[in-house]
Amino acid sequence: MMEQRSINNSNNIEQVKRINAEIQILDMKKKQLQHELKTIQNNCSHDFVETELMRKCRKCKWTESVYY
């Protein structure tokens, strides 16, 4: 059985707080970028490259399965 070490020292606690805050900022940025990408893709006049299984827009990289 592995023994877990305590992280009671204040440096570790502050590091954990900083990391969690940074994760929240990155999550918000990710959502913002996903929204921007969706807006671009929704307004794109698509130029598709098609295979047997999918088609992908050359401009906005939106993909759609054509395998039904």
C-alpha positions as CSV (number, residue, x, y, z in Angstrom):
1,M,0.0,0.0,0.0
2,M,1.4,3.4,-1.0
3,E,1.5,6.0,1.7
4,Q,0.2,9.5,0.7
5,R,2.1,12.5,1.8
6,S,0.3,15.4,3.3
7,I,0.3,18.7,1.4
8,N,-0.1,20.9,4.5
9,N,2.7,23.2,3.6
10,S,1.5,26.7,2.5
11,N,3.6,26.6,-0.7
12,N,1.7,23.6,-2.0
13,I,-1.7,25.0,-0.9
14,E,-1.0,28.2,-2.8
15,Q,0.2,26.3,-5.8
16,V,-3.0,24.3,-5.9
17,K,-5.1,27.5,-5.7
18,R,-3.1,29.0,-8.5
19,I,-3.4,25.9,-10.7
20,N,-7.2,25.7,-10.1
21,A,-7.6,29.4,-10.9
22,E,-5.6,28.9,-14.1
23,I,-7.7,25.9,-15.0
24,Q,-10.9,28.0,-14.6
25,I,-9.4,30.7,-16.9
26,L,-8.4,28.2,-19.5
27,D,-11.9,26.6,-19.4
28,M,-13.5,30.0,-20.0
29,K,-11.1,30.7,-22.8
30,K,-11.8,27.3,-24.3
31,K,-15.6,27.9,-24.2
32,Q,-15.1,31.3,-25.8
33,L,-12.9,29.9,-28.6
34,Q,-15.5,27.1,-29.2
35,H,-18.2,29.7,-29.5
36,E,-16.1,31.7,-32.0
37,L,-15.4,28.6,-34.1
38,K,-19.0,27.6,-34.1
39,T,-20.0,31.1,-35.3
40,I,-17.4,30.9,-38.1
41,Q,-18.5,27.4,-39.2
42,N,-22.2,28.4,-39.1
43,N,-21.6,31.3,-41.4
44,C,-19.1,29.6,-43.7
45,S,-20.0,28.9,-47.4
46,H,-18.6,25.4,-47.1
47,D,-16.2,24.0,-49.7
48,F,-16.3,20.2,-49.0
49,V,-13.8,17.5,-49.6
50,E,-15.7,14.2,-49.4
51,T,-14.7,10.6,-48.6
52,E,-16.9,7.6,-48.3
53,L,-17.4,8.2,-44.6
54,M,-17.3,12.0,-44.1
55,R,-17.0,15.4,-45.6
56,K,-14.8,18.2,-44.4
57,C,-14.9,21.9,-45.3
58,R,-11.6,23.1,-46.7
59,K,-12.2,26.6,-45.2
60,C,-13.5,26.2,-41.7
61,K,-12.6,22.5,-41.1
62,W,-16.2,21.6,-40.1
63,T,-16.8,17.9,-40.5
64,E,-19.9,15.8,-41.0
65,S,-20.4,12.1,-41.2
66,V,-21.9,10.8,-44.3
67,Y,-22.0,7.2,-43.0
68,Y,-25.7,6.5,-42.3
